[in-house]
Amino acid sequence: MSLKTYFDASLKTTTAFAIVGIVVGYLSFLINNAPLAFVFMVIVGVVFVLILKKIMKIAEEWKWWFGNGLIVYIFLWLVVWTVFYNLAIR
């Protein structure tokens, strides 16, 4: 994988995971059950990695996926879920 291809794939996966993290964070808020929302987040994250592997034909290990998307996905999910949860309490 060339350097340009590496950064293109990295930017695309990070952006895709950011969008999915925001959507899943809101859907987790709608679930209204913390343990179930966490399980939902994990399942969607793993399935999304597998889907992107096939679509983008990236043959990297889980460490690459974790660093280039899953971290962003987890943090955005947590932030969005927490914001909506706190807005609902008021």
N, C-alpha and C positions, 0 to 999 in steps of 0.2 A: 504494500500500500504506500503510495507516494505521500509526501508531506502535504500537498494541496488536497488530495483526496481524504487524507486523515482529518484535516481541519474542516473540510466541507462536511464530512460525516459527523464529526463531533458537534459542529454548530447545528446541523439539522436535527440530530437526536436530542440535544439539549433543549432546543426550541419546542420540539414535539412533546417532550416530557414536561416542560413547563406548562404548556396548554392543557395537557391531560391532567396534570397535578391540580390545576385550578378547577377543572370540571369535576374531578373526583372528590376534591375537597368540598364542593357544594353538594354533590350527591351524598357524601358521607354525613353532612349536616342534615339532609332530608331523611336519612335512615334513622336518626335520633336514638342510636344505641352505640355507645362508645366501642365496646369490644367487636361488635359486628361491623362497625365502620372501619376499624383497623384491619380486620380480616379482608374486607372489601378492597381496601387500599392495597394490601399486599397482593391479592389475587390479580387485580387490574394491572399492577406494576409488572408482575412476572409475565402475564399474558401479553402486555404491550411490548416487552423486550422481545419475546418470541415472534410477535408480528413484525416488528421493525427488522429483526434479523433476516426474515424471509423477504420482506419488501425491498430493503436497502442492500441486501446481500453483503452484510458485514460479518466477517468471521472472526470476531474478537471474543475474548473470554469475559466472564462475568465481572472481573475487576474493571475492565474498560467500560462496560455498561454502567456499573455502579458509579464510576467517576464522571462519566459523560452524560448522565441523565437521571439515574435513580436518586442521587443526592438531591438534585433540584426538585424532582418529583415529590420526594418525601417532605422536604421543607415547605414547598408551596402548598401541598396538601394540608399540612399541619397549620400553616398560617391562615389559609382560607377557611378551613374548618373551624378554627378558633375564633376568627373574626365573626363568622356567621353565628356561632354558638353564643358569643358575647352579645351580639346585637339582638338575639332572640330572648335573652334573659331580661333585658331592659324593658 
